[in-house]
Amino acid sequence: MAMTAQEVEDYIRTALPDASITIEDLAGDGDHYACTVVCESFRGLSRVRQHQIVYTALQGHMGGKLHALALQTSAPDR
């Protein structure tokens, strides 16, 4: 069973409640998403660390219930 965009957002929002999250279903199959996460807590962190935080928020579903996620992360512009 694939994850819905709302489920993906809910997992991320639980870990990063102040984040701005945009999710797009790339293939219309609920299995391939593009996700942009902008969060103040990313400020000063490497892009790799930002992605690790998001993947951790997905609680092991990446590669299983969630097949593909094109991820973009950043801190908000000042």
C-alpha positions as CSV (number, residue, x, y, z in Angstrom):
1,M,0.0,0.0,0.0
2,A,1.4,3.4,-1.0
3,M,1.5,6.4,1.2
4,T,-0.8,9.4,0.4
5,A,0.7,12.9,0.1
6,Q,-1.2,13.8,3.3
7,E,0.5,10.9,5.2
8,V,3.9,12.1,4.0
9,E,3.1,15.6,5.1
10,D,1.8,14.4,8.5
11,Y,5.0,12.5,9.3
12,I,7.1,15.5,8.4
13,R,4.9,18.0,10.2
14,T,5.0,15.9,13.4
15,A,8.8,16.2,13.4
16,L,9.0,19.7,12.0
17,P,5.8,21.5,13.1
18,D,7.0,24.9,11.9
19,A,7.9,23.7,8.4
20,S,6.4,24.9,5.1
21,I,5.8,21.6,3.2
22,T,4.8,21.2,-0.5
23,I,4.2,17.8,-1.9
24,E,3.5,16.9,-5.6
25,D,2.5,13.4,-6.8
26,L,4.8,13.1,-9.8
27,A,3.3,10.0,-11.4
28,G,-0.3,10.1,-10.2
29,D,0.3,6.7,-8.5
30,G,0.7,7.8,-4.9
31,D,4.2,6.3,-5.0
32,H,6.5,8.9,-6.5
33,Y,6.5,12.4,-4.9
34,A,8.4,15.6,-5.0
35,C,8.6,17.3,-1.7
36,T,9.9,20.7,-0.6
37,V,10.5,21.4,3.1
38,V,11.5,24.9,4.3
39,C,12.2,25.0,8.0
40,E,14.0,27.4,10.3
41,S,15.6,24.5,12.1
42,F,17.5,23.7,9.0
43,R,19.5,27.0,9.2
44,G,23.2,26.3,9.4
45,L,22.8,22.6,8.6
46,S,24.2,20.9,5.6
47,R,21.8,19.7,2.9
48,V,22.7,16.1,3.8
49,R,21.8,16.7,7.4
50,Q,18.5,18.4,6.4
51,H,17.6,15.4,4.3
52,Q,18.5,13.0,7.1
53,I,16.1,14.8,9.4
54,V,13.2,14.5,6.8
55,Y,14.0,10.8,6.2
56,T,14.0,10.2,10.0
57,A,10.6,11.9,10.2
58,L,9.3,9.3,7.7
59,Q,10.0,6.6,10.3
60,G,11.4,4.0,8.0
61,H,8.7,4.2,5.3
62,M,11.2,5.5,2.6
63,G,11.9,2.6,0.2
64,G,9.0,0.6,1.5
65,K,5.6,2.1,1.7
66,L,7.0,5.3,0.1
67,H,8.9,4.3,-3.1
68,A,10.4,7.5,-4.4
69,L,10.8,11.0,-2.9
70,A,12.6,13.9,-4.8
71,L,13.5,16.0,-1.8
72,Q,14.4,19.7,-1.6
73,T,15.1,21.3,1.7
74,S,16.2,24.7,2.9
75,A,15.9,27.3,5.7
76,P,13.6,30.2,4.9
77,D,15.0,33.4,3.3
78,R,15.6,36.1,5.7
